[in-house]
């Protein structure tokens, strides 16, 4: 029997700590291009479909993730298909929307745990939506947060962001500009999309010692950070280096 799991069924089962442990193990495994080949993307008329596939090394599940993007009124949909390795039975079809946000944020938290300055963090977040909130919650699972400074163009969005994260017990400070949000922080989270795909984070705003987590540029048409951010970086770390170098707008521009 195939399980059909919509987003409402996915969300209550999630646990940040379990996700971060699973990702730590996955990223520590040796590269295997046969099991995890390069992702593919089909394009047409500004729309695109991307596919990612993998066969796990534990003889359990294998599967694909499909991402569809419509660039008219920008919309994205995600589908995960899981198969049993021993029988090729279709085990589950999952709405991948929340899973994508969870996995992205948990990956960022894993990176911040290893790379950001030691101790409690002052965090700045550019963006106040789905990904931004997920990132703050993921970070709170691995580090103590002294404060979270948030910028979003609309004051009501900043206020809603603070209200929805009040249960963390961390001070959430709204900022009137992205530059102001960065003042006094050591970890910068980029979690917003500009409508014209111009960068939302400029290297001129950064102070030495900051760690930047950039999550939004995933195809050539997208920009999130300007070339000065890349130029000033002592090190740039990516999950799949070749794809980031050749398939993301930020690194292509740099």
PyMOL commands that set and color helices and strands:
alter all, ss='L'
color gray80, all
select helices_A, chain A and resi 7-11+16-28+97-115+130-142+155-164+166-168+178-182+203-205+227-232+241-247+249-253
alter helices_A, ss='H'
color red, helices_A
select strands_A, chain A and resi 3-5+40-44+47-55+61-70+75-84+90-95+121-126+145-151+171-174+187-190+211-214
alter strands_A, ss='S'
color yellow, strands_A
deselect
rebuild
show_as cartoon
